[in-house]
Amino acid sequence: MERAVVRLTLFGLLVSLATSQPKKEDRDIYSFHINSIVTSRYATTIITSRVVNRMDESKEIEFHVQIPKNAFISKFTMLIDGQVYDGVVKTKEQAQQQYTAAVSRGQSAGIVSSVGRTMEEFKTSVTVAAHKKVTFELTYEELLKRTLGKYELQIHARPMQPVKDFKVDVYIHEKAGISFIDVKGGLSTKALANAITKTHADKQAWVYFYPTEDQQKTCDSCGEQGMNGDLVIVYDVNRNNGLGDIKTSDGYFVHHFAPSSLLRIPKNVVFIIDQSGSMQGRKMQQTRTALIHILNDLAEDDFFGLLSFNSNIFHWKRELLQATSLNLEGAKKFTQNIIESGATDINAAVLEGARMLNTHPREGSASILILLTDGDPTSGETNLENIHSNVRQAIAGKFPLYCLGFGFDVNFAFLEKMSLWNSGIARRIYDDSDADLQLKGFYEEVATPLLTDVEMIYGGGTNLTQTNFSQYYNGSEIVVAGEIIDNNIETFRPQVLAISRKRKVTFVNTHGSVDSSAGTVADGLLQRVWAYLTVKQLLEKELLVSGPEKEKVKSETLELSLKYSFVTPLTSMVVTKPQGENTDVLHKPKEGEGAGDVGLSGRAGFPGFHGWSPLLNPLGFPAVPTLGLRDVGLSGRAGFPGFHGWSPLHSNPRPFPAFPALSLDEESDLVYAAQVPKRFNVDDTFETSVPVPVPVPVPVSHRFLLKTENQSPPLCFDVDGVVIFKLLHYPSKELYINGELDLVTNGGFTKIVIHVSADQRVEIDTEGINLHQGQSTTSHIEQDPITAGSLTVIRRDKEIDVAVEDVRLVILVHEKDGNKFLWPALRLKPSAHNLEGLLALKPADYQEVQQQSDTKLKIKDREISVSSSTADDYSNPNPVPIRCWLTSVDFALERTLNDYFVAQL
């Protein structure tokens, strides 16, 4: 019998379900969450979608994902019937054999295609048994680019059905302070406007989007199939006019340079317009419209030139003229009279534009060459390498060349290489109704040069990303990352040299040495940003070199891509599926490629910078059962290394097969569980001649789970007695977080206390929040944000979001069997080295030693027998089972457990 098919598509994420004509009751996306954490302009987004097969037969569920082209996927996980299947990043050569084998067997392999101006689409699928569930979790990372004075984080939602548990959570933390934040896009208006909550508190901001099922049907772009639109979070940071924002931590630095209070530099610009026959119709009409708008925006102290070309060149004037009203009117008339015909001689046209700029040197100005074309060179010099060489020689590094490729018939790789050789960029202009706005928008990005010949210098730095930039434009930003030699901040001396109008300028740190940012940025974040930028720039460099140098660059790119689990054009993700199904090999395409192989990747290190993974999130556990032997534990987090916590679990009371190892590739978290031995029910009746047993309270056993490295199952161990835990102690910030467990009724935390300073603390329980400041106490049960100094607390439905400077803690409120309990998860962990407590635990590192009769684990020089145990993971609102190795406390922690107890909250 042919299996029904469910398609789940996440577009940034987009989810869609489709069968031939599926019935609502056949399948259900019962939970869809997008969680994005932006720290220092670096965004890590996790998409978690949970689907249940409601049919009485197996069903194939297909997962589609569209992510920004500028992003790298860094993790993909499927959870099916208690088993975790992780994507693994490999070289393309290693993955190609699996891919070819899958295709030869007639099996579907991963595919990708460009599905818009800024998105790539990834796909995989899996068969889900009748009435079973599957959880998909995808993580991708991107460095947000500043354009026209703002950063934009785009989230597109198209569930193709209303989803009961639909949430978008965005958290932004910027050390420099957030100057403004706004929410735009089609999903931010009218019917959905009140589903958005925006909170801004100095260095932090939150955006929540929680539309109800009814709202998902009634908005402008909504219907019975749910939402279809965008949320765009727009923000900028506070800036000074000096050296900029420099962060240092753990031997790495990231420098954001964007001075604004500078005089604009007059420019010399030449526009080269393709008027060949292929530009006929709407393309040329939109080009005329855009060019007239651009001419109107020229300042009077600018000089400009304009030429069009097919197999010949047509000048407005053979030299640059000042942008006076009279000259601009003449140029507009020339533009209106351009007629499309003939072939395409790109070589002659670009050389003529370069000649015009070279013969018009002007001190204190900035020169720019802009080419617009929609095709390949078909006239004159048509050898692409010769054209590259000719143009490079003509420009000689004196000014940038920007190439705008109109439509998809254009040879974009040719334009991109020509731009990169000449300090510019290539941009595709999409053949659409707003093409004129795209052209005008690009021009606005380069319309106001503020600096030229920018040189970023870092004494005491090494392994630097790009440090030389031909021009710096108003509203943009230059970002450089690198390593600090011997992690010696005292000898690290950054400075910037540039030219502003007619004078040389130097930007230096007026305080002498650079302050360490340790403890103010997420753990491992700067190393991650450095790796991201380095890989991006190496991929560009690889386009420009050949021979042995090209192989060297490819080798460096590949090494970093594998180390940080980035899916790039040189790597692939292998998605392993349940036995009997094909293995997908997924690749990342280059710009302009159509349907092809696509990649999803498994997360590697990201040592430190951790977000939260709803699949394996830090803390969570259920109420303690009153009957039967049940294990409850706290699960380790698997998201991106750095945001840590520990998570209570509740085991399955029936025999359960061991699961495959989980992907736990970050610093570990401790988890909690409780065991209650079976006891008599006091309502049981007995013969009067037989004494009635009186139940005696039995000590509750708590089970903890310690996360491990290398995708191994976590360790778990049991502890007896009532305890108050030291969750996180951060002495340098005077921040202390403790939690009290209710072992009888809730099986979780009844109260969590956050000490912000000597006279300020927050007490949180399941009913509300109490803020203590000195002798005063205020109670809060509503959802209005609470702010006090560096502290911000936001209460939402079943979640409490707490931020104190560089620490972000989310406390979930769970309910089981009528009992409510708290569950903390550390979403943003600082890079400080003096952190203590369960949330700051390092991962366990062990080797598995198989024996005939049992399994032994080895940590350093110690070995111990362990047994397999399972439990439900309460690190997310929908518990999932997790496997762990049950062992002793001393073996797991390698230190006394008393170090994690405190006498009082």
Sequence and secondary structure as in RCSB ss.txt:
>XXXX:A:sequence
MERAVVRLTLFGLLVSLATSQPKKEDRDIYSFHINSIVTSRYATTIITSRVVNRMDESKEIEFHVQIPKNAFISK
FTMLIDGQVYDGVVKTKEQAQQQYTAAVSRGQSAGIVSSVGRTMEEFKTSVTVAAHKKVTFELTYEELLKRTLGK
YELQIHARPMQPVKDFKVDVYIHEKAGISFIDVKGGLSTKALANAITKTHADKQAWVYFYPTEDQQKTCDSCGEQ
GMNGDLVIVYDVNRNNGLGDIKTSDGYFVHHFAPSSLLRIPKNVVFIIDQSGSMQGRKMQQTRTALIHILNDLAE
DDFFGLLSFNSNIFHWKRELLQATSLNLEGAKKFTQNIIESGATDINAAVLEGARMLNTHPREGSASILILLTDG
DPTSGETNLENIHSNVRQAIAGKFPLYCLGFGFDVNFAFLEKMSLWNSGIARRIYDDSDADLQLKGFYEEVATPL
LTDVEMIYGGGTNLTQTNFSQYYNGSEIVVAGEIIDNNIETFRPQVLAISRKRKVTFVNTHGSVDSSAGTVADGL
LQRVWAYLTVKQLLEKELLVSGPEKEKVKSETLELSLKYSFVTPLTSMVVTKPQGENTDVLHKPKEGEGAGDVGL
SGRAGFPGFHGWSPLLNPLGFPAVPTLGLRDVGLSGRAGFPGFHGWSPLHSNPRPFPAFPALSLDEESDLVYAAQ
VPKRFNVDDTFETSVPVPVPVPVPVSHRFLLKTENQSPPLCFDVDGVVIFKLLHYPSKELYINGELDLVTNGGFT
KIVIHVSADQRVEIDTEGINLHQGQSTTSHIEQDPITAGSLTVIRRDKEIDVAVEDVRLVILVHEKDGNKFLWPA
LRLKPSAHNLEGLLALKPADYQEVQQQSDTKLKIKDREISVSSSTADDYSNPNPVPIRCWLTSVDFALERTLNDY
FVAQL
>XXXX:A:secstr
   EEEEEEEESS      SS  GGGEEEEEEEEEEEEETTEEEEEEEEEEEE SSS EEEEEEEEEETT EEEE
EEEEETTEEEEEEEEEHHHHHHHHHHHHHTT     EEE SSSEEEEEEEEEE TT EEEEEEEEEEE   BTTB
EEEEEEE  SS  TEEEEEEEEE TT EEEEEEESGGGSGGGGGGEEEEEETTEEEEEE   TTHHHHSTT BTT
B  EEEEEEEEE   SSS EEEEETTEEEEEE   SS    EEEEEEEE SGGGTTHHHHHHHHHHHHHHHH  T
T EEEEEEESSSEEES SS EE  HHHHHHHHHHHHT    S   HHHHHHHHHHHHHT   TT EEEEEEEESS
   SS   HHHHHHHHHHHHTTSS EEEEEESSSS HHHHHHHHHHTT  EEEE SSTTHHHHHHHHHHHHS EE
EEEEEEEEETEES    EEEEEETT  EEEEEEEGGG GGG EEEEEEEETTEEEEEE TTSS    TTTSBTTH
HHHHHHHHHHHHHHHHHHH  HHHHHHHHHHHHHHHHHTT   TTEEEEE  STTS  EEEE   TT  SB    
       S     TTS S       SSS   B      SSTT      EE  SS           SS  EEEEEE
      TT    TTS          EEEEEE BSTT   EEEEEES  EEEEEEEGGGTEEEEEEEETTTTSEEE
EEEEEEETTEEEEEESS EEEEETTEEEEE SSS EEETTEEEEEETTEEEEEETTEEEEEEEEEETTEEEEEEE
EEE B  S  BSGGG   B  EEEE SS EEEEETTEEEEEEEEEEEE SSSS EEEEEEE  HHHHHSS GGGG
B S  
